[in-house]
Amino acid sequence: MIKLEETGENIYDNFLESMRSSETKRMYVRNLKRFLNLIPNNIFEEYLGESPKSREIEDLATSFTNIARKDTAATKQIIKSYVKEIKKEVENGNLSPNTVKSKINPIKALLSANEVDISWKLINKMFPREVRSDDRAYTKEEIQKMLEHCTDVIDKLIILMFSSAGFRLESWDYFCWKDVVFFESENNDYKGAALRVYRGDPEEYWTFITPEACKILLLYKEEWKSRFLKYPNGDDPLIASTRFDVPHRLHQKGVRARVDKIVTKTGLRDQLKKGKRRYEVQLDHGFRKYFNTMMRRAKVNYLDKEDMMGHKVGLEKHYERYQEDDFERFPEYQKAIPFLTISDEERIKTENKIKEEKIKQMESEKDSQIKQLQNELVDNKKTKQNVEKILKHLKL
């Protein structure tokens, strides 16, 4: 006989486990805590007959979820009141209307993770109209200046990989050495490399890095050997923290701190513009916007570009075009390499290599066409000789 036993469900743990990204988790916890702290004990007492065990987020989340299970209408009224408070901040110019949704998403995640279903239709209609973001991408000149202020090879590697591959900050929590597949040319140098993002995750995808980034990555590999007395193996983190004597991942928080220090040195984050609450360029997302801009300027196929950024667009149609692990998309990425290469010297080298390859390809095609014409000429001569033989035979 089947028996149902107490599982000791933890409502707050369900919420935490529903999120993949540590950065998302950090933001959701912060915003959820802000919402729950605004609910006074007397509301919990009114609907549950008791106050939360404490004002800690775990106990507040449990009590609020229990209200939602018991009284959907009351839950929606609490959330609506919260939305009204947020809208006041927007009207006062203290909050962007684009961030309202991000304040509510943690509440949705908490209820969804605990299988509490409420209708969000009317609540969503209360959100203020979003405005177009005025954030911009870094310019190539700004990224060049960042490289000048890098203190070590790790700094340079972070900047070049960010700008040439366009991945999100949280990706640094996944990268291992086996996620990089180098493409070697006939001259024993590198045409670029494939980079697997979010290995083992449902959001996993492939993008690429430039030859310029490959050079720095290989330089870092040698530094790794001098530091740890061996080359990294496939499962080692791509970048090791400098705080430990054994390979230990430099997580996204450490990466962000390094980028912040570099960008600040360039003067890009000296002070906010008057009336602005955000810097003109987002610290890490500015690289992703730069990647997107350069790919468009290089006229890379739109669907290929979206795939290389991890965007899920037109999947059913587009996946028929490529076998992901065969890296058939790399020729499209190669169009953008001159645009994504930061150093002027490296860009000129890359452009010259591309021209040399085109010349070789044209010469190869020309030789092939000449050979084909020669074969056709031989075939025509043979045909002519056969015809002459037949005619001679008929005359006899």
C-alpha positions in Angstrom: 0.0 0.0 0.0 1.3 3.5 -0.9 1.7 5.8 2.0 2.2 9.6 1.8 4.7 10.8 4.3 5.7 14.3 5.4 8.4 15.6 3.1 9.3 18.6 5.2 8.8 21.0 2.3 10.9 24.2 2.5 9.1 26.9 0.5 12.1 29.3 0.4 14.4 26.5 -0.8 12.0 25.7 -3.6 12.3 29.3 -4.7 16.1 29.2 -4.6 16.4 25.9 -6.5 14.1 27.1 -9.3 16.9 29.5 -10.5 19.9 28.5 -12.6 22.0 31.6 -12.6 23.7 32.8 -9.4 23.4 36.4 -10.6 19.6 36.0 -11.1 19.3 34.3 -7.7 21.1 37.2 -6.1 18.9 39.8 -7.7 15.7 37.9 -7.1 16.5 37.4 -3.4 17.2 41.1 -3.0 13.9 42.2 -4.7 11.8 39.5 -3.0 13.2 40.6 0.4 12.3 44.2 -0.3 8.7 43.1 -1.2 8.2 40.8 1.8 9.5 43.4 4.3 6.8 45.8 3.2 4.1 43.4 4.4 3.3 44.2 8.1 2.6 41.4 10.6 -1.0 42.4 11.0 -1.8 41.3 7.4 -0.3 37.8 8.2 -2.3 37.7 11.4 -5.5 38.6 9.5 -5.3 35.8 7.0 -3.2 33.2 8.8 -4.1 33.9 12.4 -0.5 34.3 13.3 2.7 36.3 12.5 5.7 34.8 10.8 8.2 33.1 13.1 10.6 35.9 12.3 11.2 38.8 9.9 13.9 36.8 8.1 13.2 36.2 4.4 12.8 32.4 4.8 9.9 32.8 7.3 8.3 35.8 5.5 8.4 33.8 2.2 6.7 30.8 3.9 3.9 33.0 5.4 3.3 34.9 2.2 3.0 31.6 0.2 0.6 30.2 2.8 -1.6 33.3 2.3 -1.5 32.7 -1.5 -2.6 29.1 -1.0 -5.4 30.2 1.3 -6.7 33.3 -0.3 -5.8 34.2 -4.0 -7.8 37.5 -3.9 -6.0 38.8 -0.9 -2.6 37.8 -2.4 -3.4 39.7 -5.6 -4.4 42.7 -3.6 -1.1 42.7 -1.7 0.8 42.5 -5.0 -1.3 45.3 -6.6 -0.5 47.5 -3.6 3.2 46.8 -4.1 3.0 47.7 -7.8 1.3 51.0 -6.9 4.3 51.8 -4.5 6.7 51.0 -7.3 4.8 53.2 -9.8 5.2 56.1 -7.4 9.0 55.7 -7.6 8.8 55.7 -11.4 6.6 58.9 -11.3 9.1 60.6 -9.0 12.0 59.7 -11.4 13.7 57.4 -8.9 13.1 54.3 -10.9 13.1 53.3 -14.6 9.7 52.0 -15.8 11.7 49.2 -17.5 12.7 47.7 -14.1 9.2 47.3 -12.7 8.8 43.9 -14.2 12.1 42.8 -12.6 10.7 43.8 -9.2 7.6 41.5 -9.7 9.3 38.5 -11.3 10.7 37.2 -7.9 7.2 37.1 -6.5 6.1 35.1 -9.6 9.1 32.8 -9.1 8.3 32.2 -5.4 4.7 31.2 -6.1 5.5 29.2 -9.2 8.2 27.2 -7.5 5.6 26.3 -4.8 2.9 25.4 -7.4 0.6 28.4 -6.4 -1.2 29.6 -9.5 -2.7 33.0 -9.7 -3.8 35.2 -12.6 -1.3 37.9 -13.4 -3.3 39.5 -16.3 -4.7 42.5 -14.3 -1.5 43.0 -12.3 0.5 43.1 -15.5 -1.8 45.8 -16.9 -0.8 48.0 -14.0 2.8 48.2 -15.1 3.9 51.5 -16.6 4.7 51.6 -20.3 8.4 50.6 -20.8 10.7 53.1 -22.6 13.5 52.4 -25.0 16.8 51.9 -23.2 19.4 54.6 -23.8 22.3 52.4 -22.8 24.9 52.1 -25.5 27.7 49.7 -26.5 31.4 50.4 -25.7 33.2 51.8 -28.7 36.3 50.1 -30.1 38.4 53.1 -28.9 37.1 52.6 -25.3 38.0 48.9 -25.4 41.4 49.7 -26.7 41.9 52.1 -23.8 40.7 49.3 -21.4 43.5 47.1 -22.7 46.0 49.8 -22.0 44.9 49.8 -18.4 45.0 46.0 -17.9 47.4 44.9 -15.2 47.9 41.3 -16.2 47.1 38.7 -18.9 43.9 37.7 -17.1 42.5 41.3 -17.5 43.3 41.2 -21.2 41.7 37.8 -21.6 38.5 38.9 -19.9 38.2 42.0 -22.1 39.0 40.3 -25.4 36.7 37.3 -24.8 33.9 39.5 -23.6 34.1 41.7 -26.7 34.7 39.0 -29.3 32.1 36.5 -28.1 29.3 38.6 -26.7 28.3 36.2 -23.9 26.6 37.2 -20.6 28.5 37.8 -17.3 27.2 34.7 -15.7 28.9 32.5 -18.4 32.2 32.8 -16.5 30.7 30.5 -13.9 30.6 27.7 -16.5 33.7 28.0 -18.8 36.2 25.2 -18.7 39.2 24.5 -21.0 37.3 21.8 -22.8 34.7 24.4 -23.8 37.3 26.0 -26.3 37.9 24.4 -29.7 40.7 26.0 -31.6 40.7 26.3 -35.4 44.2 25.9 -36.7 45.2 27.3 -40.1 47.7 25.9 -42.6 50.4 28.3 -41.2 50.1 26.7 -37.7 48.4 29.8 -36.3 44.8 30.2 -35.3 41.8 31.4 -37.4 39.7 31.6 -34.2 38.1 29.2 -31.8 34.6 27.9 -30.9 33.4 28.6 -27.4 30.7 26.6 -25.6 28.5 28.7 -23.4 26.6 27.2 -20.4 27.9 23.7 -20.8 25.4 21.1 -19.6 22.6 23.6 -19.2 19.3 23.7 -21.2 20.5 27.2 -22.4 23.8 25.8 -23.8 25.0 27.2 -27.1 28.1 27.8 -29.2 29.8 31.1 -30.1 33.3 32.0 -31.3 36.3 34.1 -30.3 38.8 36.0 -32.5 42.4 35.0 -33.4 43.4 38.0 -31.2 41.6 36.4 -28.2 43.1 33.0 -29.0 46.6 34.5 -28.7 46.0 35.9 -25.3 44.3 32.6 -24.2 47.3 30.6 -25.3 49.6 33.0 -23.5 47.5 32.6 -20.4 47.8 28.8 -20.8 51.6 29.1 -20.6 51.2 31.3 -17.5 49.0 28.7 -16.0 51.7 26.1 -16.5 54.4 28.3 -14.8 52.0 28.9 -11.9 50.6 25.4 -11.3 53.5 23.4 -12.9 51.3 21.7 -15.5 49.0 22.7 -18.3 45.2 22.9 -17.5 43.1 19.8 -18.2 39.7 19.9 -19.8 37.7 20.2 -16.6 39.8 23.0 -15.1 38.1 26.4 -15.0 39.1 28.6 -17.9 40.4 31.4 -15.6 41.8 30.6 -12.1 41.5 33.0 -9.2 44.9 34.4 -8.2 44.0 34.0 -4.5 44.5 30.2 -4.3 47.5 27.9 -4.8 45.5 25.4 -6.7 43.2 26.0 -9.7 40.0 27.6 -8.3 37.5 29.3 -10.6 37.4 33.1 -10.9 33.7 33.5 -10.7 31.5 36.2 -12.3 31.8 38.4 -9.2 35.6 38.4 -9.5 35.4 39.0 -13.2 33.0 42.0 -12.7 35.3 43.5 -10.0 38.3 43.3 -12.4 36.2 44.9 -15.3 35.0 47.6 -12.9 38.5 48.5 -11.9 39.7 48.7 -15.5 36.7 50.7 -16.8 37.0 53.1 -13.9 40.7 53.7 -14.8 39.6 54.7 -18.3 37.4 57.5 -16.8 34.1 56.0 -18.2 32.6 55.7 -14.7 33.9 58.9 -13.1 30.4 60.3 -12.5 26.8 60.0 -13.6 25.4 62.4 -16.0 23.0 64.9 -14.5 19.5 63.5 -14.0 20.7 59.9 -14.7 20.6 57.0 -12.3 22.7 54.7 -14.6 25.9 55.0 -16.4 25.8 55.5 -20.1 27.3 52.0 -20.7 26.5 49.0 -18.6 29.6 47.5 -17.1 29.4 44.0 -18.6 26.5 44.3 -21.0 28.3 47.0 -23.0 30.5 44.3 -24.4 27.5 42.2 -25.5 26.1 45.3 -27.2 29.4 45.9 -28.9 29.4 42.3 -30.2 25.9 42.7 -31.5 26.7 46.0 -33.2 29.9 44.7 -34.9 28.1 41.6 -36.1 25.4 43.7 -37.8 28.1 46.0 -39.4 29.8 42.9 -40.8 26.4 41.9 -42.3 26.4 38.5 -40.5 23.3 36.5 -41.2 20.7 37.6 -38.6 19.7 34.1 -37.4 23.4 33.1 -37.1 24.1 36.2 -35.1 21.1 35.5 -32.8 22.3 31.9 -32.3 25.8 33.1 -31.4 24.3 35.4 -28.8 22.2 32.5 -27.3 18.9 34.1 -28.4 16.2 31.5 -29.3 14.8 32.9 -32.5 13.3 30.8 -35.3 14.8 27.6 -33.9 12.8 25.0 -35.8 13.7 26.5 -39.2 17.2 27.5 -38.3 18.4 24.3 -36.8 17.9 22.5 -40.1 20.7 24.6 -41.6 23.6 23.6 -39.3 25.0 20.7 -37.3 26.1 22.7 -34.2 29.2 20.6 -33.3 30.5 20.8 -36.9 30.9 24.6 -36.5 29.5 25.3 -40.0 28.5 28.7 -38.7 32.2 29.8 -38.3 32.4 31.3 -41.9 29.7 33.7 -40.9 31.6 34.7 -37.8 34.7 35.2 -39.9 33.0 38.1 -41.7 33.0 39.9 -38.3 36.5 39.1 -37.1 38.1 42.4 -38.6 35.3 44.3 -36.8 35.7 42.5 -33.5 39.5 42.6 -33.4 40.4 45.4 -31.0 44.1 46.0 -31.7 44.7 48.0 -35.0 47.8 45.9 -35.6 46.0 42.6 -35.1 43.1 43.9 -37.3 45.5 44.7 -40.2 47.1 41.2 -39.8 43.7 39.6 -39.8 42.6 41.5 -42.9 45.8 40.6 -44.7 45.3 36.9 -43.9 41.7 37.1 -45.2 42.9 38.7 -48.4 45.6 36.0 -48.8 43.1 33.3 -48.3 40.8 34.8 -50.9 43.6 35.1 -53.4 44.6 31.4 -52.8 40.9 30.4 -53.1 40.6 32.4 -56.4 43.8 30.8 -57.7 42.6 27.4 -56.7 39.3 28.0 -58.4 41.1 29.4 -61.5 43.4 26.3 -61.6 40.3 24.1 -61.3 38.6 25.9 -64.1 41.7 25.6 -66.4 41.9 21.9 -65.6 38.3 21.4 -66.4 38.6 23.2 -69.7 41.7 21.1 -70.5 39.7 18.0 -69.8 36.8 19.2 -71.9 39.3 19.9 -74.7 40.7 16.4 -74.5 37.2 15.0 -74.5 36.3 17.1 -77.5 39.4 15.8 -79.4 38.6 12.2 -78.5 35.0 12.8 -79.7 36.3 14.3 -82.9 38.6 11.4 -83.5 35.8 8.9 -82.9 33.5 10.8 -85.3 36.2 10.8 -88.0 36.7 7.0 -87.5 33.0 6.4 -87.9 32.8 8.6 -91.1 35.8 6.8 -92.5 34.2 3.4 -91.8 30.9 4.5 -93.4 32.8 5.6 -96.6 34.3 2.2 -96.9 
